[in-house]
Each structure stands twice: as structure tokens, then as C-alpha cells.
Amino acid sequence: MSASQGGHVVAELFAELEQKLESILGQMEGLKRANAELQAALAAREQALKEAQATLEKLTRERDQVRERVDKILNRLKILDLGESA
């Protein structure tokens, strides 16, 4: 193999290596973008979950308050009913 042929082979190998490297770098950039999009989607879902949990807690408190008020009214009616029975 002559020096010029060896130099040509080395140049081809470097060109192939450069091509593969460019391909890998392109894939890496695509993965970075996809990761950023997924991170943003996750943050949005986490925020929605927090809001849903807060709403659930509020509704649970309201339900408990209503239940307590209904129980008080029922107890008052029961006392009235007992008074009429006597």
C-alpha cells in the first residue's frame, strides 16, 4: 500500500467517523428536546395533581361540615319528636 493510498484510507475513516459523530450528536439533540418536553409535561401533570388534591381536600371539608350540620338538625328534630311523644 502506497503512502497516498494509506492517506486516502485514513481520510475515509475520518470522514466515516465524522459522519457517525454528527449522527450521534443529532440524536442527542433530539433526545434533549424530547426530555425537555417530557419534563414540562410532567411538571404540568404534577401541578394539576396538586390542584386536584387541594380541591378534594376542600370538598371533603365541606362535606364534613354539611354532614355535621345535618346531624345537628336531625338531633334537634329527634329532641322535638321525643318532646311531642311525652
ZATI-144668 format. One record per atom (N, C-alpha, C): chain; residue number from 1; atom name; z, x, y. Coordinates in nm, 2 decimals. Example, Ala and Ser with C-alpha at 12.3 -4.5 7.8 and 13.67 -1.06 7.14 Angstrom:
2
mol / seq / atom / w / u / v
A / 1 / N / 0.78 / 1.32 / -0.57
A / 1 / CA / 0.78 / 1.23 / -0.45
A / 1 / C / 0.78 / 1.32 / -0.33
A / 2 / N / 0.71 / 1.28 / -0.22
A / 2 / CA / 0.71 / 1.37 / -0.11
A / 2 / C / 0.79 / 1.29 / 0.00
END
This chain:
86
mol / seq / atom / w / u / v
A / 1 / N / 0.00 / 0.09 / -0.12
A / 1 / CA / 0.00 / 0.00 / 0.00
A / 1 / C / 0.00 / 0.09 / 0.12
A / 2 / N / -0.09 / 0.06 / 0.21
A / 2 / CA / -0.10 / 0.15 / 0.33
A / 2 / C / 0.00 / 0.10 / 0.44
A / 3 / N / 0.02 / 0.18 / 0.54
A / 3 / CA / 0.12 / 0.15 / 0.64
A / 3 / C / 0.08 / 0.03 / 0.71
A / 4 / N / -0.05 / 0.01 / 0.73
A / 4 / CA / -0.09 / -0.11 / 0.81
A / 4 / C / -0.06 / -0.24 / 0.72
A / 5 / N / -0.08 / -0.23 / 0.59
A / 5 / CA / -0.06 / -0.34 / 0.50
A / 5 / C / 0.09 / -0.37 / 0.50
A / 6 / N / 0.17 / -0.27 / 0.49
A / 6 / CA / 0.32 / -0.28 / 0.49
A / 6 / C / 0.37 / -0.35 / 0.62
A / 7 / N / 0.31 / -0.31 / 0.73
A / 7 / CA / 0.35 / -0.36 / 0.86
A / 7 / C / 0.31 / -0.51 / 0.87
A / 8 / N / 0.19 / -0.54 / 0.81
A / 8 / CA / 0.14 / -0.68 / 0.81
A / 8 / C / 0.23 / -0.77 / 0.73
A / 9 / N / 0.28 / -0.72 / 0.61
A / 9 / CA / 0.37 / -0.79 / 0.52
A / 9 / C / 0.50 / -0.82 / 0.59
A / 10 / N / 0.55 / -0.72 / 0.66
A / 10 / CA / 0.68 / -0.73 / 0.73
A / 10 / C / 0.66 / -0.83 / 0.84
A / 11 / N / 0.55 / -0.83 / 0.91
A / 11 / CA / 0.53 / -0.92 / 1.02
A / 11 / C / 0.52 / -1.06 / 0.97
A / 12 / N / 0.46 / -1.08 / 0.85
A / 12 / CA / 0.45 / -1.22 / 0.79
A / 12 / C / 0.59 / -1.26 / 0.75
A / 13 / N / 0.67 / -1.17 / 0.69
A / 13 / CA / 0.80 / -1.21 / 0.65
A / 13 / C / 0.89 / -1.25 / 0.77
A / 14 / N / 0.87 / -1.17 / 0.88
A / 14 / CA / 0.95 / -1.21 / 1.00
A / 14 / C / 0.90 / -1.34 / 1.06
A / 15 / N / 0.77 / -1.37 / 1.06
A / 15 / CA / 0.72 / -1.49 / 1.10
A / 15 / C / 0.77 / -1.61 / 1.02
A / 16 / N / 0.78 / -1.59 / 0.89
A / 16 / CA / 0.83 / -1.69 / 0.80
A / 16 / C / 0.98 / -1.72 / 0.83
A / 17 / N / 1.05 / -1.61 / 0.84
A / 17 / CA / 1.19 / -1.62 / 0.87
A / 17 / C / 1.22 / -1.69 / 1.01
A / 18 / N / 1.14 / -1.65 / 1.10
A / 18 / CA / 1.15 / -1.72 / 1.23
A / 18 / C / 1.12 / -1.87 / 1.22
A / 19 / N / 1.02 / -1.90 / 1.15
A / 19 / CA / 0.98 / -2.04 / 1.13
A / 19 / C / 1.10 / -2.12 / 1.06
A / 20 / N / 1.16 / -2.06 / 0.96
A / 20 / CA / 1.27 / -2.13 / 0.89
A / 20 / C / 1.39 / -2.14 / 0.98
A / 21 / N / 1.41 / -2.04 / 1.06
A / 21 / CA / 1.52 / -2.04 / 1.15
A / 21 / C / 1.50 / -2.15 / 1.26
A / 22 / N / 1.38 / -2.16 / 1.31
A / 22 / CA / 1.35 / -2.27 / 1.40
A / 22 / C / 1.37 / -2.41 / 1.34
A / 23 / N / 1.33 / -2.42 / 1.21
A / 23 / CA / 1.35 / -2.55 / 1.14
A / 23 / C / 1.50 / -2.58 / 1.13
A / 24 / N / 1.58 / -2.48 / 1.09
A / 24 / CA / 1.72 / -2.50 / 1.07
A / 24 / C / 1.79 / -2.53 / 1.21
A / 25 / N / 1.75 / -2.46 / 1.31
A / 25 / CA / 1.81 / -2.49 / 1.44
A / 25 / C / 1.77 / -2.63 / 1.49
A / 26 / N / 1.65 / -2.68 / 1.46
A / 26 / CA / 1.61 / -2.82 / 1.49
A / 26 / C / 1.69 / -2.92 / 1.42
A / 27 / N / 1.72 / -2.89 / 1.29
A / 27 / CA / 1.80 / -2.98 / 1.21
A / 27 / C / 1.94 / -2.98 / 1.26
A / 28 / N / 1.99 / -2.86 / 1.30
A / 28 / CA / 2.13 / -2.85 / 1.36
A / 28 / C / 2.14 / -2.94 / 1.48
A / 29 / N / 2.04 / -2.93 / 1.57
A / 29 / CA / 2.05 / -3.01 / 1.69
A / 29 / C / 2.05 / -3.16 / 1.66
A / 30 / N / 1.96 / -3.20 / 1.57
A / 30 / CA / 1.96 / -3.34 / 1.53
A / 30 / C / 2.09 / -3.38 / 1.47
A / 31 / N / 2.16 / -3.30 / 1.39
A / 31 / CA / 2.29 / -3.33 / 1.34
A / 31 / C / 2.39 / -3.34 / 1.45
A / 32 / N / 2.38 / -3.25 / 1.54
A / 32 / CA / 2.48 / -3.26 / 1.66
A / 32 / C / 2.47 / -3.39 / 1.73
A / 33 / N / 2.34 / -3.43 / 1.76
A / 33 / CA / 2.32 / -3.56 / 1.83
A / 33 / C / 2.37 / -3.67 / 1.74
A / 34 / N / 2.34 / -3.67 / 1.61
A / 34 / CA / 2.39 / -3.78 / 1.53
A / 34 / C / 2.54 / -3.78 / 1.52
A / 35 / N / 2.61 / -3.66 / 1.52
A / 35 / CA / 2.75 / -3.66 / 1.52
A / 35 / C / 2.81 / -3.71 / 1.65
A / 36 / N / 2.75 / -3.68 / 1.76
A / 36 / CA / 2.80 / -3.73 / 1.89
A / 36 / C / 2.79 / -3.88 / 1.89
A / 37 / N / 2.67 / -3.94 / 1.84
A / 37 / CA / 2.66 / -4.08 / 1.83
A / 37 / C / 2.76 / -4.15 / 1.74
A / 38 / N / 2.79 / -4.08 / 1.63
A / 38 / CA / 2.89 / -4.14 / 1.54
A / 38 / C / 3.03 / -4.13 / 1.60
A / 39 / N / 3.06 / -4.02 / 1.67
A / 39 / CA / 3.19 / -4.01 / 1.74
A / 39 / C / 3.21 / -4.12 / 1.84
A / 40 / N / 3.10 / -4.15 / 1.92
A / 40 / CA / 3.11 / -4.25 / 2.02
A / 40 / C / 3.12 / -4.39 / 1.95
A / 41 / N / 3.05 / -4.41 / 1.84
A / 41 / CA / 3.07 / -4.54 / 1.77
A / 41 / C / 3.21 / -4.56 / 1.72
A / 42 / N / 3.26 / -4.45 / 1.66
A / 42 / CA / 3.40 / -4.45 / 1.61
A / 42 / C / 3.50 / -4.48 / 1.72
A / 43 / N / 3.48 / -4.42 / 1.83
A / 43 / CA / 3.57 / -4.44 / 1.95
A / 43 / C / 3.57 / -4.59 / 1.99
A / 44 / N / 3.45 / -4.64 / 1.99
A / 44 / CA / 3.43 / -4.78 / 2.03
A / 44 / C / 3.50 / -4.87 / 1.93
A / 45 / N / 3.48 / -4.84 / 1.80
A / 45 / CA / 3.55 / -4.92 / 1.70
A / 45 / C / 3.70 / -4.91 / 1.70
A / 46 / N / 3.75 / -4.79 / 1.73
A / 46 / CA / 3.89 / -4.78 / 1.74
A / 46 / C / 3.95 / -4.86 / 1.86
A / 47 / N / 3.87 / -4.86 / 1.97
A / 47 / CA / 3.92 / -4.93 / 2.09
A / 47 / C / 3.92 / -5.08 / 2.06
A / 48 / N / 3.81 / -5.13 / 1.99
A / 48 / CA / 3.80 / -5.27 / 1.95
A / 48 / C / 3.92 / -5.31 / 1.86
A / 49 / N / 3.95 / -5.22 / 1.77
A / 49 / CA / 4.06 / -5.24 / 1.67
A / 49 / C / 4.19 / -5.25 / 1.75
A / 50 / N / 4.22 / -5.16 / 1.84
A / 50 / CA / 4.34 / -5.17 / 1.93
A / 50 / C / 4.35 / -5.30 / 2.00
A / 51 / N / 4.23 / -5.34 / 2.06
A / 51 / CA / 4.23 / -5.47 / 2.13
A / 51 / C / 4.26 / -5.59 / 2.04
A / 52 / N / 4.20 / -5.58 / 1.92
A / 52 / CA / 4.22 / -5.69 / 1.82
A / 52 / C / 4.37 / -5.70 / 1.78
A / 53 / N / 4.43 / -5.58 / 1.76
A / 53 / CA / 4.57 / -5.57 / 1.72
A / 53 / C / 4.66 / -5.63 / 1.83
A / 54 / N / 4.63 / -5.59 / 1.95
A / 54 / CA / 4.71 / -5.64 / 2.07
A / 54 / C / 4.69 / -5.80 / 2.08
A / 55 / N / 4.57 / -5.85 / 2.06
A / 55 / CA / 4.55 / -5.99 / 2.06
A / 55 / C / 4.63 / -6.06 / 1.94
A / 56 / N / 4.63 / -6.00 / 1.83
A / 56 / CA / 4.70 / -6.05 / 1.71
A / 56 / C / 4.85 / -6.06 / 1.74
A / 57 / N / 4.90 / -5.95 / 1.80
A / 57 / CA / 5.05 / -5.95 / 1.83
A / 57 / C / 5.08 / -6.05 / 1.93
A / 58 / N / 4.99 / -6.07 / 2.03
A / 58 / CA / 5.02 / -6.17 / 2.14
A / 58 / C / 5.02 / -6.31 / 2.07
A / 59 / N / 4.92 / -6.34 / 1.99
A / 59 / CA / 4.91 / -6.47 / 1.92
A / 59 / C / 5.03 / -6.50 / 1.83
A / 60 / N / 5.07 / -6.39 / 1.76
A / 60 / CA / 5.19 / -6.41 / 1.67
A / 60 / C / 5.31 / -6.44 / 1.75
A / 61 / N / 5.33 / -6.37 / 1.87
A / 61 / CA / 5.45 / -6.41 / 1.95
A / 61 / C / 5.44 / -6.55 / 2.00
A / 62 / N / 5.32 / -6.59 / 2.05
A / 62 / CA / 5.30 / -6.73 / 2.10
A / 62 / C / 5.33 / -6.83 / 1.99
A / 63 / N / 5.28 / -6.80 / 1.87
A / 63 / CA / 5.30 / -6.89 / 1.75
A / 63 / C / 5.45 / -6.90 / 1.73
A / 64 / N / 5.52 / -6.79 / 1.73
A / 64 / CA / 5.67 / -6.79 / 1.70
A / 64 / C / 5.74 / -6.87 / 1.81
A / 65 / N / 5.70 / -6.86 / 1.93
A / 65 / CA / 5.76 / -6.93 / 2.04
A / 65 / C / 5.74 / -7.08 / 2.02
A / 66 / N / 5.61 / -7.12 / 1.99
A / 66 / CA / 5.58 / -7.26 / 1.97
A / 66 / C / 5.66 / -7.31 / 1.85
A / 67 / N / 5.67 / -7.24 / 1.74
A / 67 / CA / 5.75 / -7.28 / 1.63
A / 67 / C / 5.90 / -7.30 / 1.66
A / 68 / N / 5.95 / -7.21 / 1.74
A / 68 / CA / 6.09 / -7.22 / 1.79
A / 68 / C / 6.11 / -7.35 / 1.87
A / 69 / N / 6.01 / -7.38 / 1.96
A / 69 / CA / 6.03 / -7.50 / 2.04
A / 69 / C / 6.02 / -7.62 / 1.96
A / 70 / N / 5.92 / -7.62 / 1.86
A / 70 / CA / 5.91 / -7.74 / 1.78
A / 70 / C / 6.03 / -7.76 / 1.69
A / 71 / N / 6.09 / -7.65 / 1.64
A / 71 / CA / 6.22 / -7.66 / 1.56
A / 71 / C / 6.33 / -7.72 / 1.65
A / 72 / N / 6.34 / -7.68 / 1.78
A / 72 / CA / 6.44 / -7.73 / 1.87
A / 72 / C / 6.42 / -7.88 / 1.89
A / 73 / N / 6.29 / -7.92 / 1.91
A / 73 / CA / 6.26 / -8.06 / 1.93
A / 73 / C / 6.30 / -8.14 / 1.80
A / 74 / N / 6.26 / -8.09 / 1.69
A / 74 / CA / 6.29 / -8.16 / 1.56
A / 74 / C / 6.44 / -8.17 / 1.54
A / 75 / N / 6.52 / -8.07 / 1.57
A / 75 / CA / 6.66 / -8.07 / 1.56
A / 75 / C / 6.72 / -8.18 / 1.66
A / 76 / N / 6.67 / -8.18 / 1.78
A / 76 / CA / 6.72 / -8.28 / 1.87
A / 76 / C / 6.69 / -8.42 / 1.82
A / 77 / N / 6.57 / -8.44 / 1.76
A / 77 / CA / 6.53 / -8.57 / 1.71
A / 77 / C / 6.62 / -8.61 / 1.59
A / 78 / N / 6.65 / -8.51 / 1.51
A / 78 / CA / 6.74 / -8.53 / 1.39
A / 78 / C / 6.88 / -8.57 / 1.44
A / 79 / N / 6.93 / -8.51 / 1.55
A / 79 / CA / 7.06 / -8.54 / 1.60
A / 79 / C / 7.05 / -8.69 / 1.65
A / 80 / N / 6.95 / -8.72 / 1.72
A / 80 / CA / 6.93 / -8.86 / 1.77
A / 80 / C / 6.93 / -8.96 / 1.66
A / 81 / N / 6.85 / -8.92 / 1.55
A / 81 / CA / 6.84 / -9.01 / 1.44
A / 81 / C / 6.98 / -9.03 / 1.37
A / 82 / N / 7.05 / -8.92 / 1.36
A / 82 / CA / 7.18 / -8.93 / 1.30
A / 82 / C / 7.28 / -9.02 / 1.38
A / 83 / N / 7.26 / -9.01 / 1.51
A / 83 / CA / 7.34 / -9.09 / 1.60
A / 83 / C / 7.31 / -9.24 / 1.59
A / 84 / N / 7.19 / -9.27 / 1.57
A / 84 / CA / 7.15 / -9.41 / 1.55
A / 84 / C / 7.19 / -9.46 / 1.42
A / 85 / N / 7.20 / -9.38 / 1.32
A / 85 / CA / 7.24 / -9.42 / 1.18
A / 85 / C / 7.38 / -9.45 / 1.18
A / 86 / N / 7.46 / -9.39 / 1.26
A / 86 / CA / 7.61 / -9.41 / 1.25
A / 86 / C / 7.65 / -9.54 / 1.30
END
